[in-house]
Amino acid sequence: MEIKDFDLLLTEYRSIWNHRLLENEGESSEVVLREAIKRELLDENSHPRIRRNKYEKYYLAIRRLINSSLEPEGKLTLIHLHDEIIASLD
């Protein structure tokens, strides 16, 4: 799957994570989005004692995407990115 508009995807991703700024700071939207998803799957935003494993976080992330109000195409693209990133973590 070829992803064309990372700016739009990053905006959509931000919309389901209300309290995360995810600022670009000179990096491309693709880099910021991929890094945010990786941190999410590794549960790096939580205290170490309460972290969940990456498969639990993957399930919760996909569920959050499916239940969001995003357009179906955006949901599928973000799910594809999550798939790609979790595969690279193994």
N, C-alpha and C positions, 0 to 999 in steps of 0.2 A: 504494500500500500504506500503510495507516494503522498507525502504530506506537503501541502503547498503553502498554507498560511499559518505559520507559527504565532504570529502576532494575535490573530483571532483566537487560536487555541489557548494561548496564555491568558487572554481576557476571559474566555469561558471558564478556564480552570480557576482563575481568581474568583469568579462569581460564585463558585460552590465552596470556596474556602474564604469566608468573609473576613477573618482576622489575620490573613497572611498577605503582606504587601508584595512580596516577590518582585523586588525592583531589579531592573535590568543592569544599571550601573555600568554601561559600556559593553555589556555582553548581549549577544543576540537573543531573541525570544526563544529560539530553539534550545540554546544552552540553559537558559533560566528554567524553562519548562521541564526539560529532561532532568536537571539537577533537583528540582522541586519534587518530581515524581520519585526519584531515587531516594531522597530524604524521607519522603512519605512512606515508601515501602520498607525502608530500614528503621522506621519509627524514630528517627533522629530528633524529632520535635518533642519527644516525651522524655521524662526523667528515666534514667537507666533502670531503676527498679521496677518500673511499670511498663516497660517496653514489651510489645507483642512480636511474635515472629513475622517474617515477611509474608508468609502465606495468609495469615490472619489479616494483616494489613492490606494485602492484595484483595482479599474477599471484601473487606469493608470499603475499600476505595471503589471497587467495581459496583458494589451495591449503592454507594453514594452517587456515582455517575448515573446509574440506571434510574434512580429515583429523583434525579435532578430535573429541572425544567429546561435543560439544554435541548437544542435541536438534535434529532436522531443522528445526523451525520457527524456532528461534533462529539456526541457520546461515543460513537463507534471509533472515531479517530483517537480519542483519548484512551479508550479501552485498548486499542491496538498499541499505543505507546506504552501503556502499563504492561502489556504482554511482552513487548520487546525488552523493556527495562528489567522486568523480573527474570526473564530468561538470561540476561547478561549477568545477573547477580549470582547465578548458580555456579 
